[in-house]
Amino acid sequence: MSETEIDPAHAEAIVETNLDEDDRLKPEFVTAVLTHVEAGDDEGTRALVAPLHPADIADLFELVPGEMRRPLAAAIADMLDGDVLSEMNEWVREELIDALAPHEVAEIATQLETDDAVAIIEELEEDEQRAVLRAMEPDDRAAIEEALSYPEESAGRLMQRDLIAVPEHWTVGDVLDYLRSNEDLTTDFWEIFVVDGRHHPVGTCNLSWILRTPRAIAVADVMKREQTLIPVDMDQEEVALRFQKYALISAAVVDQSGRLVGMITVDDIVHIIQEEAGEDILRLSGAGDDDINQPVVDSYKARVRWLLANLLTALVASTIIGIFEGTIAKMVALATLMPIVAGVGGNAGTQTMAVTVRAIATNQLTQSNTVRAIVREIRIALLNGLTVAAVIGCGVAIVFANPALGAVIAAAMLTNIVIAGLSGVLVPVALDRMDVDPAVSSSIFVTMTTDSMGFLAFLGLATAAGLAG
């Protein structure tokens, strides 16, 4: 037994000690791995990582700092297979794949089910896709190219091509002989599809039925004829809804002519439900498709446009307050602009909160990377704050012909957006540490913080500058 080979029972014990009660990698384990990587101790790194499940190895890459991911990948290159990449966050996976040669990506893709291989290859640039496809075997290349021809986020992209289909005139004995004699068939299945002469699905048989039925019985006599067929161009969110509505384990995918072309299994749908739910929440908050592993500049671009749009909607409330100028008297300008500071700050806090709550719910944010997530949010908040502050500061200075007022609101806006970014990540994390659901409670505290601090910053700076005198 080599230094990196570990007895299975011992490996299981190691894994259990490196995971917390929520099955997340412990911070001390992540630190230990990084220590070996930084020291150039590849064998020590492999010995620590070897007992982990592929999903835990994928989590490890998400938990380490970005600059350490490629050194970690180099240290455990022999473990970085398709199973690990298919479980990995898409931003982290894209970063690692960019560092691989086309033939290495092709080798990994051939180890995967078609849907997982497509998920990896579709993220590449067009010229990189062609290079990877050229390096694949003709059969694998044809399957991937066919999948890529379907619309993004459709059943055609999601389905697996490897399935078991038998003609309806066969007996159970014919099916058993076929399964035992054909070594090229997929080994992971629990349902057999029954097709007619035109390769149209006419029914399904659970594998348990086949094993428990006498050989002489016709498949047509034991199959279930009622089935839910998925059109190849159906949107993946609609596919997920069908699985949920009909409690499906797997479903046949058919083309426009009704021919069986693939199948979708429930394990794929679990990922889709998670992705779609997360996307809906993020889009509702204006954070786009943000993720704690996404580059800061990309996150900045995705969020700042919604903050600028919120700046325009906030002007509606300020215009209404401006109608009562005579009542507000000397404070009219300040009272008109106050809702803008509070409103945009509140939106910034909501964006950060949505990303953080999602990361907590999916175990992306743990004790191992909390500090890095906070620093990341501060950087994004500073970029957003400087952009919005410059726009509102110049606008106020011009409209009110008062550069000092423009400078005050710009400073208050920057301050409130930074505070909003901090509260958006700290409030959910603190609530999670207290075993309180951050998805339910975070918005109350974040909104309170951004409103109160926004008013305090704006009016305090205005008073200090003598604008309200």
N, C-alpha and C positions, 0 to 999 in steps of 0.2 A: 504494500500500500504506500503510495507516494505521500509527500508532505501535504498536498492539497486534497487528497482523498480522505474522506471522513466516514466512519461507520454510520449507517443510516440512523440507528437509534441515538447515537451521539449527536448526529446532525440535527435531529428533531429537538433534542434537548437544547442545543445551541440556539436554534431559531426561537424557541419559546422564551429563552432568557433575553433575547434581543428585541422582543416585541412587548409593547405595553398591553394593558387590559383592553384596549380598542384595536389591537392587532396593527399598531403603527410602530415603525422602527424607533427605538429609543435614541435620544440625543447622544448618549455616551457611545452607542454603537456606531452612529454616523461619524462621530469625532474620531473613533478608533480607526475606521476605514480611511478617513482623510489623512490621519497621521501616517499610515503605511504608504499611501499614495504619494504624499509629499516627500517621504523618505526614499522613494524609489524602490520600495520593497514589494515587488509584484507578487511574489509567492505568498507573503503574509496577507496581502490584499485578497488574493484568490482564496486563501484558507478561510478568511472571515466571510466572504461572500458566497462561497460554494454551497453552504447548506440552505441558502435562501430560496424561496419559491420565485419563479420568474416575475410574478407581480410585485414581490417585495424588492427584487433587484431594480425593477422599473421605478418603484417608489424611492429607492436609494438615489437614483440619478436626479430625481426631482428635488430631493432634500439637500443635496450638496450644492455649493455655490457654482454659478455658471462657468467660471474659469477652471473649475476642477473636474468638469464632466468629461472632457476629452482625455485628460490623463487617467481618469478612472476607467474609461472605455478601453484605453490602451493596455491597462494593467490586467483587465479581465476580458480581453478580446475573445477568447474561446468560449466565454459564457454569454456573450452578447449576440444571442441568436434571435430567430423570428418570434419565439414565444415572449421574450423580454420586450422587444420592440413593439409588438402588438398591444402590450399592456401599458405602454409608456404614454405620458402626456404628449400631445401632438407637437407642442412647441419644443420640448426637450428632444423628442424623436427627430424632428426636422433638423435641429442643431447637430445631432450626432450623424445623421445620414449625410449631411453636407460634407462631413469629414471623411466619408467612405468613398472608395473607388466604385465605378459603375458595376464591375463584376462582383464586388463584395455585396452591394445592394441586391444584385440579381440572385446571388447565392442565398441570401437571407429570405428573399421573396419566395423562392421555390420551396422553402420549408413550411410556408404558411398556407392556410386556406385562401381561396381566391379573394374573398372579401377583405381579409386582413392585408394581403399583398397589395390590393388596389388602394387601400387606405394609406399605405406607405408611398407607393409610386405616384399617386395623384397629387401629392404635395410637392413633387419635384418640378423644376423648370422644364419647359418643353424639350430643350436639347438634352437635358439630363435624363428625362424619361426615355427618349429615343436610344441613348447610350445604354441604359439599363435593359431595355427590352431587347436590344441587339445581343446582349450577353446572356439572354435566357434561352432555354430549349424551345423549339418551335411550338410544341403543344402548350407550354406554359405561357409563352408570348401571345399566342392566339387568344387564350382565355382572358389574359389581362387586357389586351387591346379591345376585345369585345366588351368587357366591363367598362372600360374608359369611354366607349362610344355612347353609353347611356348618360342621361343628365345627372349632374351632381345631386347627392342626397336622394337618389331614387332607389327603388328595389333592385334594379339592375346592378348598381354599384354595391349594394349591400349583400346580395345573394351569394351562396356557395354553389360552385358547379359540381363538386364531388357529392354524389348522392346514389342511392340504390333504387333503380326503376326496373320493374319486371312486367311482362305482358300478362293480361288478365286470363289467358287460357292456360297458364301454367298451374301445376299443382304445388302444394307446399313442399313436397319432396324435390321438385325441380328447383325451387327457390333455395332450399338448403344446399343442394349440390352446387348450384351456381355460386353461392356465397363461399363455400369451402374450396372450390377449385380455382377461383379467379383471384390471384394474388394482387392484382392491380386495383381492386376496389378499395374505397375508403374504409378505414377501420373504426371511425367514430360515427355511429348512427344508431338510432333507436326506432326509426320509422322507415318503412319500405313503401315506395310509391308504385301504384299499379297503373299501367297505361294501356291504351288501345292501339290499334294498328297505325294510327296517325301520330302516335306519341303524345296523345292528349291524356292528362291525368283523369282517371275514372274512380279512384279510390285510394285508400291507404291501409296499411297493416302495421300494427305495432310489432316490434321484434318479439315481444313476449308471446303474442298470439301465434307467430310462426313456430316458435320453439315448443309450444304446448299442443299443437294441432297435429293429428295423424298425417303422414306423408301423402296419402292418396286423396286428401281433400283438396278441391280446387280453390285457388286463391280468391276467385270471384265470390266464393261462398263464405269466406271469413273476413273479407275486407270491409272497411267502413266506407260507404259511398258518399256520405255527406262530408264535404271538405271546403275549406276557405281558400280560394285561389287568389294569388296576388299578381296583378298586372305588372309587367317588368318596368313600366314607367311611372308607377305610383310613388308619390313622395314618401320618404321614410317616416315622417311623422304620422301620416295616415296609416302606414303599415303597423306602426307601434300601437295605434288606437285599435286596429283590428285584432292584434294579438291580445290586447288588454280586454277588449269586449268579449271575445270568444274563448279566452283562456287557452290559447294555442301554445303548443310546445314547438311545433315546426309547421311550415306551410309551403306549398308548392308555388313556384313563380312561373308564370306563363307569358309567352310573347303575344304579339297582336293576333296571331293565328290560333292561339290556344294551346300551342305546343309547350311541353314541360322543358324549361331551360335551366332551372336551378331551384334552390330551396333557401328559406330563411329560418334560422333557429332562434329560440327564445334568448340565448345568451347574447346574440347580436342585438336583440331588441332592448335588453336591459341597458346597454350602452347608449342606444338611441334615446330612450326615455330620459336618461340622465342628461344627455347632451341637450336635448330639446327643452327640457325644463330649465336647465341652467341658462340657455340662450334667451328664453322668454324673460327670465328675471333680469338678466343683464341688459337686454334691450329696453325693458320697461324703465330701467334706471338711467339709460343713456350711456352705459359703459360698453356698448357694442358686444363683441365676442371676447372680451378681455379675460385674462388668466394670469395668475401670479407668476407664471413662468414666461409670459410674453415679454419681449424687449421693451424697455422703458419708453423709447421713442415711439414705438407702435402704439403702446397704451396711451401715450400723450396725444397722438393724432386721433385716436378713436374717441377719446373723452372730450378734448377741448372744443370740438365742433358743437357738441351738445351743450357745453357750458356757454358758448357764444350764442347759441340759439336760445338758451334759457335767459341770457342777458336781454334779449329782445322781448321775451314774454314778461319779464319782470318790469319792463318799462310800462306795460299796461297798468299795473297796480300803481306805479308812481304817478302816472298821468291822472288817475282817478283822485289820488290824494291832492294833486296840484289844483284840482277844481276848487278845493276849499282853501285857496291861498289867503283869502281875506281873514279867515278864522285863525289860521295857523300863524299869520303875521310874520314876525321876524324869522321864525324857524321854517318858513315855507320851503326853502331850497333843501335844507337838511331832511325835513320830513318827506319830501318828494323822493329823495334818493335813498332813504333808509331801506325800503323794501328790496331794492336792487342788491344791496350788500348781503342782506339776510337770505334772499331767495337764491342767488347764485351760490352762496356758501352752502346752503342746504342741499342744493343739487350736487355739489362736489362731494359732500359727505355721503349722500345716498349712493353715488357711483362707487366710492371706496367701500362702503358698507356691503353693497351687493356682491362685489368681487370677494370680499373677505368671508362673508357668510357662506358663499358657495364653496370657497376653498376649505372652510371648516367642515362643511357637510360632506365633502368628498375626501376628507383626510389629506388634502394637499398642504394645509397649513397646520403644522405641529410645533412642538417645543423646539425642534431642531432648526426650523427656518423662520421662526416668528420675528426675530430681530431683523433678519434680512428683508422680510416682507414689510416691516415698518419703515425701514430706510428707503425701500423702493417707493412706498407710497408718499414719503416726504419729498423725494425727488420729483415724482409726477406732480404733486401738489404745487411745488415751486414753479415748475414749467407752466402748469395751467394758470397759477396765480399771476405770474409775470405777464402772460399773454392777455388774460382778461383785464388785469389792472391797467395795462397800457391802453387797451381799447376804451375802457370806461373813463380813465383819467383824461385822455385827450378829448373824448366826446364831451365830458362835463366842462372842461376848461373852455371849449369853444362855445357851447350852447349858453353857458352862464357868464361867459367873458370873465372868468375868475380862475386863473391858474392855480391859486392856493387851494381852492375847493377841489379842483381836479386832482391835485397832489394828495389831498387828504383822502378822497374816496379811493384813489389808486392804492394808497398804503393800507387802508382798511380792507379793501378787497383782497389784496395779497395776504394780509394777516388772517382773514377769515377763511380763505380757501386752504391755507396751510393747516389751520386749526381743524377745519372740516376733514382734511385728509387724515390727520392724526386720530380724531375721534372716530372716523369711519372704520379704522382698523383696530384701535384700542378698545372701543366699547364692545364689539362682538367677541374679541379675544377674552376680555375680562369676564363677560357674561358666560362664555363657554367654560372658562376655568371654574366658575361658580356653579356649573351644571344647570345654567339657565339657557333656554333655547334662544340663541342670538337672532334667529330669523324672525322671531315673534317680537322681541323686546328692543332690538337695537335701534330701530327707526325713531322710537320715542326719545331716547337719550341723545342720539345724534342730532335730531331736529332741534331739541332744546339747546344743545351746545352751540350749534351754528347760529341760531337766532339770537341768543343772548350775547354771545361773543361778537357777532357782527354788529349789533347795535352799540355794544360797549366800545368796540374799536373805533367805529365811525364817529360817534358822538364825543368820545373821549379825545380823539385826535382833533376834531373840529373845535372843541372847547379850548384845548391847548394852543391851537393856532389862532384863537380869537375870532373865529368865523361867526360864532353865535352871540358875540357881544353887542 
